[in-house]
């Protein structure tokens, strides 16, 4: 199987007790069947506590929180189960978080949740544009019911969005505006059964981006919070409110709408 991730992914290391926050409080962590069965077989006082803390709500097992915290979260910020019994003693969610996995047949995409302070730090302090990296593993190919054509179309859309977001010749609000415009147009075209690949082809045309810059919602040089769509009656991102979301308001060009 091929694994794909952002280039910050291999650098992640859990801060454990040095973390300024904790992922062991404030939410019910699902305990998978294999881990629950392990606790039921676990002997001694720690096993008795683990079994006694189990609860089932809405069909899912978890530990009953004490004061909003996992009962095995110690004062030093470490997990008593993992510290005593090793990393295999906790649920799959605890072992993976903040990592997330998504399988698409022969490809697994892994990422990091920015709910984790260290993951957020790696993302926000990365000095260079983020890159996607890939490597091969010996894991068997996963199952997916995703449509192959839609999957590759989604990859193309993501690459175009990343390209727009990383164009540092433009102010960040402008880049964000362009990404919103492209994403909303592609989503609307997909919902209507239209040709999303045509949307991508049009946005690959530099003239399209120049027109979007001219008519889009953000204007470079304006103070934050003062950006607004061109023509307040034309919808949230500068599009006309008619049935075709691929039309920018064209008053500046003396026409009722301009297809990009």
C-alpha positions as CSV (number, residue, x, y, z in Angstrom):
1,X,0.0,0.0,0.0
2,X,1.1,3.5,-0.7
3,X,0.9,6.0,2.1
4,X,0.5,9.8,1.4
5,X,1.0,12.6,4.0
6,X,2.0,16.2,4.4
7,X,5.8,16.6,4.9
8,X,5.3,17.6,8.5
9,X,3.8,14.2,9.4
10,X,7.1,12.3,10.0
11,X,8.3,15.0,12.4
12,X,5.4,14.6,14.8
13,X,6.2,13.3,18.3
14,X,3.7,13.3,21.2
15,X,4.9,15.7,23.9
16,X,3.4,13.4,26.6
17,X,3.6,15.0,30.0
18,X,5.2,18.1,28.6
19,X,2.1,18.9,26.5
20,X,0.4,22.2,27.4
21,X,-3.0,20.5,27.1
22,X,-4.2,16.9,27.2
23,X,-6.2,14.7,24.8
24,X,-7.3,12.6,27.8
25,X,-10.0,15.0,29.0
26,X,-13.2,16.5,27.8
27,X,-14.4,13.8,25.5
28,X,-15.3,10.1,25.6
29,X,-12.7,8.0,23.8
30,X,-14.2,5.0,22.1
31,X,-12.7,1.7,23.3
32,X,-12.6,-0.8,20.5
33,X,-13.7,-4.4,20.9
34,X,-10.2,-5.9,21.0
35,X,-9.1,-3.5,23.7
36,X,-12.2,-4.0,25.8
37,X,-11.7,-7.8,25.7
38,X,-8.1,-7.2,26.8
39,X,-9.4,-5.3,29.8
40,X,-11.8,-8.1,30.7
41,X,-8.9,-10.6,30.8
42,X,-6.6,-8.2,32.7
43,X,-5.9,-9.4,36.2
44,X,-5.0,-7.4,39.3
45,X,-6.1,-4.1,40.7
46,X,-5.5,-2.2,37.4
47,X,-7.6,-4.7,35.5
48,X,-10.4,-4.3,38.1
49,X,-10.3,-0.6,37.7
50,X,-10.4,-0.7,33.9
51,X,-13.4,-3.0,33.9
52,X,-15.2,-1.0,36.5
53,X,-14.6,2.2,34.5
54,X,-16.2,0.8,31.4
55,X,-19.5,2.3,30.2
56,X,-21.7,1.8,27.1
57,X,-23.5,4.7,25.6
58,X,-25.2,4.8,22.2
59,X,-23.7,1.4,21.4
60,X,-20.1,2.5,22.0
61,X,-17.8,1.6,24.9
62,X,-15.6,4.1,26.7
63,X,-14.2,4.9,30.1
64,X,-16.5,6.9,32.5
65,X,-14.8,10.3,33.0
66,X,-14.0,11.6,36.5
67,X,-14.2,15.3,36.7
68,X,-14.1,15.5,32.9
69,X,-10.8,13.5,32.7
70,X,-10.0,9.9,31.9
71,X,-9.7,8.0,35.1
72,X,-6.2,6.8,34.1
73,X,-4.8,10.3,33.4
74,X,-2.2,10.9,36.1
75,X,-1.1,14.2,37.6
76,X,2.1,14.2,35.4
77,X,0.0,14.1,32.3
78,X,0.8,10.5,31.4
79,X,-1.5,7.5,31.0
80,X,-1.3,5.0,33.9
81,X,-2.3,2.2,31.6
82,X,0.3,2.9,29.0
83,X,3.0,3.7,31.5
84,X,2.3,0.4,33.4
85,X,1.4,-2.0,30.6
86,X,2.8,-0.5,27.4
87,X,1.3,1.3,24.4
88,X,-0.6,-1.8,23.4
89,X,-2.8,-1.5,26.5
90,X,-4.8,1.5,25.3
91,X,-7.5,1.8,22.6
92,X,-6.8,2.3,18.9
93,X,-8.0,5.9,19.2
94,X,-5.6,6.6,22.0
95,X,-2.7,5.0,20.1
96,X,-3.4,6.9,16.9
97,X,-4.5,10.4,18.0
98,X,-3.8,13.0,16.6
99,X,-3.1,10.9,13.6
100,X,-6.0,10.3,11.2
101,X,-6.2,7.6,8.5
102,X,-8.3,7.3,5.3
103,X,-8.0,4.4,2.9
104,X,-8.7,4.7,-0.8
105,X,-7.9,1.3,-2.2
106,X,-4.2,1.1,-2.8
107,X,-3.6,4.5,-1.1
108,X,-3.8,5.5,2.5
109,X,-3.8,9.2,3.4
110,X,-2.6,10.1,6.9
111,X,-2.8,13.4,8.6
112,X,-2.7,15.2,11.9
113,X,-5.5,16.8,13.8
114,X,-4.7,20.4,14.9
115,X,-6.7,19.8,18.0
116,X,-3.3,18.6,19.2
117,X,-1.0,21.6,20.2
118,X,2.1,19.9,18.8
119,X,0.5,19.1,15.5
120,X,-0.8,22.7,15.3
121,X,2.7,24.0,16.1
122,X,4.3,21.9,13.3
123,X,1.7,23.2,10.8
124,X,1.7,26.8,11.7
125,X,5.5,27.3,12.2
126,X,6.5,25.3,9.0
127,X,8.7,27.8,7.2
128,X,8.2,26.5,3.6
129,X,5.1,25.6,1.5
130,X,3.7,22.2,2.6
131,X,4.4,19.3,0.3
132,X,2.7,15.9,-0.1
133,X,5.1,13.0,0.4
134,X,4.6,9.3,-0.4
135,X,6.1,6.0,0.7
136,X,5.4,2.3,0.2
137,X,4.4,-0.1,3.0
138,X,3.9,-3.8,3.3
139,X,0.3,-3.4,4.5
140,X,-2.4,-5.0,2.3
141,X,-4.6,-2.8,0.1
142,X,-7.6,-1.5,2.0
143,X,-11.2,-1.6,0.8
144,X,-13.0,1.5,-0.5
145,X,-16.3,2.0,-2.2
146,X,-15.2,5.4,-3.5
147,X,-15.7,6.0,-7.2
148,X,-12.3,6.0,-8.9
149,X,-13.1,8.9,-11.3
150,X,-14.4,11.1,-8.5
151,X,-11.4,10.3,-6.4
152,X,-8.9,11.3,-9.0
153,X,-11.0,14.4,-9.8
154,X,-10.9,15.3,-6.1
155,X,-7.1,14.9,-6.1
156,X,-6.9,17.3,-9.1
157,X,-9.1,19.8,-7.3
158,X,-7.0,19.5,-4.1
159,X,-3.8,20.1,-6.0
160,X,-5.3,23.2,-7.6
161,X,-6.5,24.5,-4.3
162,X,-3.0,23.9,-2.7
163,X,-1.4,25.7,-5.7
164,X,-3.6,28.7,-5.2
165,X,-3.1,28.7,-1.4
166,X,0.7,28.6,-1.8
167,X,1.0,31.4,-4.3
168,X,2.8,33.8,-2.0
169,X,2.9,36.6,-4.6
170,X,-0.7,37.3,-3.4
171,X,-1.8,38.4,0.1
172,X,-3.3,35.6,2.2
173,X,-6.9,37.0,2.1
174,X,-6.8,37.0,-1.7
175,X,-5.5,33.4,-1.8
176,X,-8.2,32.4,0.6
177,X,-10.8,34.1,-1.5
178,X,-9.7,32.3,-4.7
179,X,-9.8,28.9,-2.9
180,X,-13.3,29.6,-1.7
181,X,-14.4,30.6,-5.1
182,X,-13.0,27.5,-6.8
183,X,-14.3,25.1,-4.1
184,X,-17.8,26.5,-4.2
185,X,-18.0,26.5,-7.9
186,X,-16.7,22.9,-8.1
187,X,-19.1,21.8,-5.4
188,X,-22.1,23.5,-7.0
189,X,-21.2,22.0,-10.4
190,X,-20.9,18.5,-8.9
191,X,-24.3,18.8,-7.1
192,X,-25.9,19.8,-10.4
193,X,-24.4,16.8,-12.2
194,X,-22.2,19.1,-14.3
195,X,-18.6,18.7,-15.5
196,X,-16.3,19.5,-12.6
197,X,-13.2,18.7,-14.8
198,X,-14.3,21.7,-17.0
199,X,-14.2,23.9,-13.9
200,X,-10.7,22.8,-13.1
201,X,-9.6,23.3,-16.7
202,X,-11.0,26.9,-16.6
203,X,-9.2,27.6,-13.4
204,X,-5.9,26.4,-14.9
205,X,-6.2,29.3,-17.3
206,X,-4.2,32.3,-15.9
207,X,-6.8,34.6,-17.4
208,X,-9.4,33.0,-15.2
209,X,-7.4,33.8,-12.1
210,X,-6.8,37.3,-13.2
211,X,-10.5,37.9,-13.7
212,X,-11.3,36.3,-10.3
213,X,-8.7,38.7,-8.7
214,X,-10.4,41.6,-10.4
215,X,-14.0,40.6,-9.4
216,X,-13.5,38.5,-6.3
217,X,-14.6,39.5,-2.8
218,X,-11.2,40.5,-1.3
219,X,-9.4,43.7,-2.3
220,X,-5.7,43.9,-1.4
221,X,-4.9,46.8,0.9
222,X,-8.2,47.0,2.7
223,X,-8.3,46.7,6.5
224,X,-9.3,43.3,7.9
225,X,-13.0,43.0,8.3
226,X,-13.8,45.5,5.6
227,X,-13.6,43.1,2.7
228,X,-17.0,42.5,1.0
229,X,-18.2,41.0,-2.2
230,X,-18.3,43.0,-5.3
231,X,-22.0,44.1,-5.5
232,X,-23.7,43.3,-2.2
233,X,-26.6,41.7,-4.0
234,X,-24.5,39.1,-5.8
235,X,-24.0,36.5,-3.0
236,X,-21.2,35.7,-0.6
237,X,-18.2,35.3,-2.8
238,X,-18.8,37.7,-5.6
239,X,-20.9,35.3,-7.7
240,X,-24.3,36.2,-9.2
241,X,-27.2,34.8,-7.4
242,X,-28.5,33.1,-10.5
243,X,-28.5,29.4,-11.2
244,X,-24.9,29.3,-12.6
245,X,-22.4,29.7,-9.7
246,X,-19.6,29.9,-12.3
247,X,-20.5,33.5,-13.2
248,X,-18.8,36.4,-11.5
249,X,-20.7,39.8,-11.4
250,X,-19.5,41.7,-14.4
251,X,-20.6,45.2,-13.7
252,X,-17.0,46.4,-13.7
253,X,-16.8,45.2,-17.3
254,X,-20.2,46.6,-18.3
255,X,-21.8,43.2,-18.7
256,X,-24.3,41.4,-16.5
257,X,-22.0,38.5,-15.8
258,X,-18.7,37.0,-16.9
259,X,-18.1,33.3,-17.2
260,X,-14.6,32.4,-16.0
